[in-house]
């Protein structure tokens, strides 16, 4: 199969972390304790941002990691080196999660390399700011839903035959699902769908011993924001509206994914964690 290409490309997404200034902080902040020893994790959008921080932290905790990414070969290779520097094995797979066949290929490559799959992290996503709903093109709307929610369905469908009792799925939703976002209408709508998907999938899989949870980050400094078309005046004040008065970094979000993926959260399923700078939201 040929390398994936985005069906539309209205902006600079998904964006190079290697070109981003200042650099997001992805580094794990504490020594590992073996909480994922012997596990294999697949992380979509694993080349940069939150995905890179998750891959790095999972590797430190003992997991081998399959890094699924769209286009940024340099970022993906850097994440591979980060995982390997932690003493774990890494696999990079170019795939568009909005394409069912490519999701099947990504999971197949993971099984071929590691012979198992214990943790699925559905992190890949895209956003396209628009202040007026009439500016959202049909192509953009379809693409945002294709990546952000259909991609999760496709990845779970591909992974399901390999997920046994004790396996975990963690989806990335967003604070925008809970508080809304006037300039991210299609993105916020997909995040609402992801939260409902998480809760429903938990009910669907819980009797098979598979836990499903989600993380809803607030404003996190990743390539998604400057490369997703956000105007400079908004970027200059990105995250200042949170109670903490600043954006978060990927390594402040990754521990939520770790907690939900490991046995520390063995009595949790269908839940959402909120690393969002102190924003108080309803459930």
PyMOL commands that set and color helices and strands:
alter all, ss='L'
color gray80, all
select helices_A, chain A and resi 17-19+49-60+73-85+100-114+133-135+138-162+176-179+185-208+223-227+232-235+250-252+254-261+263-265
alter helices_A, ss='H'
color red, helices_A
select strands_A, chain A and resi 40-44+64-69+90-94+119-122+168-174+211-217+272-273
alter strands_A, ss='S'
color yellow, strands_A
deselect
rebuild
show_as cartoon
